[in-house]
Amino acid sequence: MRPALYICGDVHLRDGGEGPFTAFLDRLARRPPARLVILGDLFEYWLEGPESVARYRGVLDRLRALGRAGWRLDLVRGNREQVAGRRLEAASGCRQHWPALDLAVGGRRLRIVHGDRLCQDPGYRALAAWLNGFPHRWWQRLHPAWVQEAVARWLRRRSQAAQRARAAGYVRRRPFLDPRRIAAAGRRADLLVAGHVHEQWRRRVRGTDTVLAGDWCDGVARWVEIAADGGVNLRRAAP
């Protein structure tokens, strides 16, 4: 049975984004129209201005072409798109959602989230509160694009340094995904699909059927396909 729904995320496009993801969109364009949900972090970072639209023109044009061909497109904003607004929606043809997208496929209730709110990360939650707040919106209006770009790159370097420190063991590891948050997020759903932690698996967590969609950061494409009868398949493709 052909897929009725494709779910992917954590692509982290940078500097134009040509590569495995654009090839993936080109393959979808040759298939019968279905639904594509991007569950966040499509971009390394998105700034809500014409510079970002120009930088990712190739990907954005492909998404809009899918929409014109009859595909239904959704984007659940991730931590890299927290400042995204109508400009991204218009440029991509994707309808934006936050913090979750609820839908039904094959009689099953699905909840799709980015996954950052399922994690134990108080530092990130404080940053997210600032980025989504009114003062930051005004800060954006008062500063030119090059200043926002410099700040975004600085924040990204700090995030990457923290990830390297955890990987090297310099920072004590803690359980990252919080089972209680997973159970709460999936309470009224038959299937919870998330990203953010850059892993791909399907497990039952405190009674919640949970799927992590995987990432695209090492050049390997990872996504989820859900058939019209509700069947779930985890997919990956090497370059």
Secondary structure, DSSP 8 states (H G I E B T S, - for coil): --EEEEEE----B-TT--SHHHHHHHHHHTS---EEEE-S--BS---SSHHHHHHTHHHHHHHHHHHHTT-EEEEE--GGGTT--HHHHHHH--EEESSEEEEEETTEEEEEE-SGGGB--HHHHHHHHHHTSHHHHHHHHHS-HHHHHHHHHHHHHHHHHHHHHHHHTSS-----B-HHHHHHHTTT-SEEEE-SS--EEEEEETTEEEEEE---TTS-EEEEEEETT--EEEEEE--
